[in-house]
Amino acid sequence: MRYYNFEDEPAIVPDEFFMKEAFKEAQLAFAEDEIPIGAVVVCKGQIIGRGHNLTERLNDVSAHAEMQALTAAANYMGGKYLPECTLYVTMEPCVMCAGASYWFQVGKIVFGAYDTKLGFGRLNQKVTHPKTLVTGGIMQNECSELVKEFFRRKRLKS
């Protein structure tokens, strides 16, 4: 694993840097004909978990990017709780993934595009852990456009 030190390069904003890493995962999903959502989990400047949607390949509706990244991070840490970690994901997590972040006790969630139809934010109650901080809209346009392009292509194939 590689550590990232942003003190040496103060012009780099960590949230944008790590969202670009999540976006790379989304691009992998796009190339694999999966809904292009990607995620990384970061702890102390180190990416400790990566994932992208694998629902088609695994024939598993729960194989979301966040689930892949959170499981990889917990395995890396050797424990089930991630209170000092940040989950970066290109799309606002669904209720299932936000609920999983609760059980993992993720310290922070940073997401790209808002999902007004299936995102956990549409609920009138907090689904994440009470101590979890949430930030949305990082690289929103790029993340949203990738998903829109995916579905445009799907409609053209039909």
C-alpha positions, 0 to 999 in steps of 0.5 A: 500500500502507498501512503499519501502525504499532502503536506508536501503538496498543499495545492492538492485537496485530499477529498478530490485526490481520493475521489479521483481514485474512486472514479478510477474504480467507477471507470473499471466498472464501466469497462466491465459493463457494470453500473459505473460506481467506484469506491475507496476506503482511506485511513491515515492517508492510505487506501486500504480498500477498493471496489466497484460494482460487481452485481452483474459479474457476481450475480449478486444485488448486494455487490455494490462498490461500497460493500466491496471497498468496506469489506476489503478495508476491514480485512486489511485492518483485521477488524470490523470497525473503521472509525478512523476511515473515510469512504469515498464513493462516486455516487451517494450510497443507497440505504443498504450501503449507508446501513453497512457504513453504520455497522462498520462505524465509518468515520466519514463518507465523501460522495460524488453525485447525489442520487435523488431516487435511491440515495440514503439522503432521501430518507428523513432519518439518519441511516449512518452511524451517529458519529459519521460525517457526510460530505457530498458533491465532490467531483459531482459532474464527472461522477454523474456524467459517467453514470448517465453515459452508461445508461445512454449506451444501454438504451442505444443497445436496446 
